[in-house]
Amino acid sequence: ELTMTEVKEMEFSHNKDVFIEEFQIMDISKTVENYKRKKGVIIHGILGNSFMQTYKYVLDFDKMVMYHKK
């Protein structure tokens, strides 16, 4: 069961890029632990379609990476 809180606008940076986006805060700890156990990958959060479209990012599921499409 996911428990949501209000939407929060947050600013963060990665590789000298600054992003400002609205996020819903949810407890996804059970999902994260399950994914870590099955795939050996640690998830720190989930970015949605809005973020991906706004900032022109693409997910490569085969390589398990996200990159900026210039």
N, C-alpha and C positions, 0 to 999 in steps of 0.2 A: 504494500500500500504506500503510495506517495502522498506526502503531506506538503502542500504548497503554502508559501507565504506570499506577501505582496510582491509586486514587480519592483525591482531596484535598478536604477541607472548606475552603471559602473564604468570607470575608465581603467584600462590596463594597457601595458605595452609589451611588445615582443619584437625582437630584432630592430629596435629603434622606431618601430611603427606604433602609433598610439591609436587605440580603439575606444570608442564610447558607444555603449550598447545597453539596452534594457534586458534584464535577466529575471527569470522566475527562480526563486530559491527553493530547492527541493532536497529532501534527504534521499539520496540514491545510493547509500552505503551498501545495501544488500546487492544491488545490481553491480556495483563496482567490485565487490568481493567475488561475486560469481564470475564476472568477466576475467578478473585477475587469475582466478583458479583455473579457468578453462583455456585462456589465451596467453597468460603470463604478462599481460599489459595492465598498467595502472592508469585509470581514468581520473582526471582531476575535475572534470566538468564536461558538459555537453554544449556545443555551440549549434544553434539552430539555423534554419534556412535563411532567416532574416539577416543574420550576421554574414553568412556565406555569400549571399547575393549583394549585400551592401559593400562588402570589402573585396569581392571577386576572388574568393577562395574555393578550391576544389578538393574533394576527398578522393584519394586513391585507395580503394579498399584492398586491392591486391598487395600493395606495398605498405599499407596501414600508415599513410602519411597524408598531411594536408599541405597544399602549396598555394601560393598566390598566382593567379592567372593574369599576366600582364598584357 
